[in-house]
Amino acid sequence: MESSERESVEAFAEAGGPADAFLLDSLDREGTDGFWGAFADGSLVGLALMRRGVICAASATLRPAARVLANEMLRHAQWGSVVGPDPPCGDIVEAIRGREVMRVDRVQDFFFVRRGETLGPSERDLCPAVPADVPALVPLIHAYRIEDGLARPTDTATAWIRDHTEERIEAGHLFVVKAAARIVFVGAFNFHGPRGTGLGGIYTVPAARGRGLAARATAAMCRVAFAESPVVTLHVNPRNAPAHAAYRRAGLRPAGQFRLTFR
């Protein structure tokens, strides 16, 4: 969409509430470039973002419009993932299905908490990760990806994990908890700014589970995020009952579903 349409893009995304915080953050950071709109009788009825292969549609997008947007975006660029509220992102996936092999394709449960709402107790030992943590973090993040079904057990740790970890550390978006000088928890800000923060990659090593660490560390990350953001969001595999319980204890509440699909 054109820069002159920014107000329309912003209003449409704002109508989606917390689920569209990522779109608003993207709009603030890089403008309207990569946003696509669908119109009916001169009114915006669908909005989607496609940048660097990632597709996300606004919550207020009408389902027929989502399919139209998917077909149009795919005429111009290749996709790598679809991550966003479902619907309409599920309709985008259905428009794509059959064109590519989908390595991961599932519906996640969406959680959020707003600034000022009650959070659970914080983990006092949560701190930003530092460059010296990278060698220990790479295998932990790889283990998280396998456990969450984002990678196969036969996959090896890749340079991408190291590069992405280093980028997040440089941005101040990766957090750890250590016990006896060893990392026992890791979590990240997938995005972070004045529109909202998205948490992701939350992982507790097996030996440290069952003690409330994930709930306390998640609450602590929310408090860090609220210094700048009005809302914190995350999405989680619906089969991960311990994670659901931890996020509820941290203070987040469920509200709808998110699509998570990777090539």
C-alpha positions in Angstrom: 0.0 0.0 0.0 1.1 3.6 -0.5 2.4 5.8 2.2 -0.6 8.1 1.7 -2.8 5.2 2.9 -0.9 4.9 6.3 -3.8 6.2 8.3 -6.2 3.6 6.8 -3.7 0.8 7.5 -3.2 2.0 11.0 -6.9 2.2 11.8 -7.6 -1.2 10.3 -4.9 -2.8 12.3 -5.8 -1.0 15.5 -9.3 -2.5 15.2 -7.8 -5.9 15.8 -6.6 -5.2 19.3 -3.6 -7.1 20.8 -3.5 -9.7 18.0 -2.4 -7.0 15.6 0.3 -5.5 17.7 2.9 -7.0 15.4 1.4 -5.3 12.3 1.4 -1.9 14.1 5.0 -2.4 15.2 6.0 -3.3 11.6 4.1 -0.2 10.3 6.0 2.0 12.7 9.4 0.5 11.8 9.2 0.3 8.1 6.1 2.2 7.0 3.5 0.8 4.5 6.0 -1.0 2.4 5.0 -4.7 2.2 1.4 -4.0 3.2 -1.4 -5.2 0.9 -5.0 -4.1 1.0 -8.3 -5.6 -0.3 -11.1 -3.2 -1.0 -14.9 -3.4 -1.5 -16.9 -0.4 -2.6 -13.9 1.8 -1.8 -13.6 0.5 1.8 -10.7 -1.5 3.2 -11.9 -5.1 3.9 -8.6 -6.9 4.2 -5.0 -6.1 5.2 -1.9 -8.3 5.1 1.8 -7.8 5.5 4.4 -9.7 3.5 8.0 -8.9 4.3 11.1 -11.1 3.9 8.8 -14.1 3.2 6.7 -13.7 6.4 2.9 -13.2 5.9 0.6 -11.8 8.6 -3.0 -10.7 8.1 -5.0 -8.3 10.2 -7.7 -9.7 12.5 -10.4 -7.6 10.8 -9.7 -9.0 7.4 -12.7 -10.7 5.8 -12.1 -14.3 5.0 -12.8 -14.0 1.2 -10.4 -11.0 1.2 -7.7 -13.1 2.9 -7.7 -15.6 0.0 -7.6 -12.7 -2.6 -4.6 -11.2 -0.7 -2.8 -14.5 -0.6 -3.1 -15.1 -4.3 -2.0 -11.5 -5.1 1.0 -11.5 -2.7 2.2 -14.9 -4.0 2.3 -13.6 -7.5 5.0 -11.1 -6.5 7.2 -13.0 -3.9 7.8 -16.3 -2.3 6.5 -17.0 1.2 8.4 -18.6 4.0 5.9 -18.5 6.9 2.4 -17.5 7.9 2.1 -16.2 11.5 -1.0 -14.3 12.7 -4.6 -14.4 13.9 -6.7 -17.3 12.7 -8.9 -16.4 11.0 -7.9 -14.8 8.6 -4.4 -16.4 8.5 -5.9 -19.9 8.2 -7.6 -18.8 5.0 -4.3 -17.6 3.7 -2.8 -21.0 4.4 -5.7 -22.7 2.6 -5.0 -20.5 -0.4 -1.4 -21.6 -0.3 -2.0 -25.3 0.4 -1.0 -27.5 -2.5 1.6 -25.1 -3.9 4.3 -25.9 -1.3 5.2 -28.5 1.2 4.3 -27.2 4.7 6.9 -28.3 7.2 4.9 -26.9 10.2 1.1 -26.2 10.0 -0.8 -25.8 13.2 -3.2 -23.5 15.1 -1.7 -21.9 18.2 -3.5 -20.5 21.3 -3.1 -16.7 21.6 -2.4 -15.1 25.0 -2.0 -11.4 26.0 -1.8 -9.1 29.0 -2.1 -5.3 29.1 0.0 -2.9 31.1 -1.6 -2.3 34.5 -3.1 -5.7 34.7 -2.1 -8.1 37.5 1.1 -10.1 36.8 2.4 -13.1 38.8 5.6 -13.0 40.9 8.8 -12.2 39.0 12.0 -14.2 38.6 14.6 -12.0 40.2 17.5 -13.7 38.3 16.2 -12.9 34.8 18.7 -10.8 32.9 19.6 -9.9 29.3 21.7 -12.5 27.5 25.3 -11.4 26.6 27.6 -12.4 23.7 29.5 -14.8 26.0 26.2 -16.8 26.4 26.0 -17.7 22.7 27.8 -21.0 22.8 25.5 -22.3 25.5 22.4 -20.8 24.0 22.7 -22.3 20.5 22.1 -25.9 21.7 19.3 -24.8 24.1 17.4 -23.0 21.3 17.9 -26.0 19.0 16.5 -28.2 21.7 13.5 -25.9 22.1 12.8 -26.0 18.4 12.9 -29.8 18.3 10.6 -30.1 21.4 8.2 -27.5 20.0 8.0 -29.3 16.6 9.7 -26.5 14.7 12.6 -28.8 13.8 13.1 -32.5 13.3 15.1 -34.6 15.8 17.5 -35.4 13.0 18.2 -31.7 12.2 21.5 -30.3 13.4 22.0 -26.8 14.9 22.4 -24.3 12.1 24.4 -21.1 11.6 21.0 -19.4 11.4 20.4 -20.1 15.1 23.7 -18.6 16.0 23.2 -15.5 13.8 19.6 -15.0 15.0 20.8 -15.4 18.6 23.5 -12.9 18.2 21.1 -10.4 16.6 18.7 -10.7 19.4 21.4 -10.2 22.0 22.6 -7.1 20.3 19.1 -5.7 20.2 18.6 -6.5 24.0 15.7 -8.9 23.1 17.0 -12.2 24.6 16.8 -13.0 28.2 18.1 -15.8 30.4 18.0 -17.2 33.9 21.2 -18.9 35.3 21.6 -21.3 38.1 25.2 -22.2 39.2 26.4 -20.3 36.2 24.4 -22.5 33.8 21.5 -21.2 31.7 18.2 -22.9 32.8 15.7 -20.6 31.0 15.7 -18.6 27.8 13.0 -16.3 26.3 12.9 -13.6 23.7 11.1 -10.6 22.4 10.0 -11.4 18.9 9.2 -7.7 18.5 9.2 -4.9 21.0 8.2 -1.3 20.8 5.5 1.3 21.7 2.8 -0.7 20.0 3.4 -3.9 21.9 5.8 -6.8 22.6 5.6 -10.4 21.4 7.2 -13.1 23.5 8.6 -16.2 22.0 11.2 -19.0 22.2 10.4 -19.5 25.9 12.2 -22.6 27.1 13.1 -24.1 30.5 15.7 -26.9 30.5 14.1 -30.2 31.6 16.1 -30.4 34.9 14.7 -27.0 36.1 11.0 -27.7 35.3 8.2 -28.1 37.8 9.4 -25.2 40.0 7.4 -22.3 38.6 10.5 -20.8 36.8 8.8 -20.3 33.4 5.8 -18.5 35.1 8.1 -16.2 37.1 10.5 -15.5 34.2 7.6 -14.8 31.8 6.1 -12.3 34.3 9.5 -10.7 34.6 9.8 -10.4 30.8 6.4 -8.8 30.8 7.5 -6.2 33.3 10.5 -5.4 31.2 8.3 -5.0 28.1 5.8 -2.7 29.9 8.5 0.0 30.2 7.8 0.7 26.6 4.8 -1.4 25.4 1.1 -1.2 26.4 0.5 -4.9 25.7 2.4 -8.2 25.7 1.4 -11.1 23.5 2.5 -14.7 22.8 1.1 -17.8 21.1 1.6 -21.4 22.2 1.0 -24.9 21.0 -2.4 -26.0 22.4 -1.0 -29.4 23.4 1.6 -27.8 25.7 -0.5 -27.9 28.9 2.4 -26.9 31.2 3.1 -23.8 29.1 -0.5 -22.8 29.3 -0.5 -23.1 33.0 2.7 -21.1 33.3 1.5 -18.3 31.2 -1.8 -18.1 33.1 0.2 -17.9 36.4 2.4 -15.2 34.9 -0.8 -13.1 34.3 -1.6 -13.6 30.6 -5.0 -14.8 29.4 -6.1 -16.6 26.3 -8.0 -14.8 23.5 -8.4 -16.6 20.3 -6.1 -18.5 18.0 -3.0 -17.8 15.9 -1.8 -19.7 12.8 1.8 -21.0 12.6 2.8 -22.3 9.2 6.3 -22.7 7.8 7.5 -24.0 4.5 
